[in-house]
Amino acid sequence: RDAAKVALESLLRSVDGPDVVAIRRAVLVALRRPAEQLKRDVTQAVLLARGSARDMAAAHLASQFRHAVRFDSGAPADDRAEDMARAETSGDAYAASWRATMTATVIAWARKENPGSLGLAIRRASASQEYRIARCAATEVPQAFGVETDNGAGWIAEEYKGREWLPLLVKRWDATLDKSCERCRTLHGSYVPVGMQFSGGDVPGSVHANCHCVPTI
């Protein structure tokens, strides 16, 4: 959100000009720099958020199993690569949507399709993108938490496969029912042994955007 505010203020500084044509040209040219910075900032924010979610999942597993196993919470290098790839995708998508929305707003204002000042139109357009920020956070954080929990549980199943208590451990799919889709509602409350996959190979938090499901051991 802070990055979006910075991008908005940067863009608003270019809305003054002698006539509509000059203003439109200036704003469209000025769009490029804040959009690029927004892409970098959102990418970094998602990367940090996913890293924090993974750390939280690993710490939670270590706490759960502290009396039984020595849990290695170190994230493999490929986890970092996955997080970076998803963060870059999120940054690209948000910045592209923001820039496209702003461009359409400027063109519509220049054609007198939007009443009022261009600054007001731009502020409204920026506010219309707010839901994308919330959706990004609500998608990336549970996804990273779910994947890290699943990976950690798999590591435990492999590392301690000879222990007598291992067959007693199961993973439960927990959905946030007021926000769930039909697929998540179907999986809610289902159990599988630790080290096995849920039906269809789905991982809680990864079924769709805004998936709030989590695995519980």
Disulfide bonds with the S-S distance in Angstrom:
none
